[in-house]
């Protein structure tokens, strides 16, 4: 990628990619960060993405996805996120245990 204020560009195997109307992102989970950076570059160049970079990023982040769903009132099972396994016992809310508790790194 070449990021400039006037004409940004993307290169693949030494050749500039240009004149695209749309892109269909196929980004593997192990390269999400780089893949969405490339997609954002296409977006900045005015190329239409079938799936926007922000949507892909949100979908790959389980906690963020659950936060967005709960904000819109979507019914979800009780979930908990903790930083240490010892904190799982504190996730009992309203007498209901979490259906799943995930440890964050």
C-alpha angles and dihedrals in degrees: 000000000000112000114200133155094240109031119009118190144188125220130201120189091344097309126105116243110221144152098043120155095190143356131212107212117222103178122171117224092244093058100039095124095051094036093054090046089057090046091050088053090054088048091052089052090057096255114146113239119208087216118024120233093241091054092051092048092050093047091054092053107076095192093049091048091053091047091053093047093048092048088059091050097252110163109249134173114253107277131182135197122198136175095218131033090234089065094063091087088061092060094083105120126182090348092301123116121222115264086217133006119196126201115224122213 
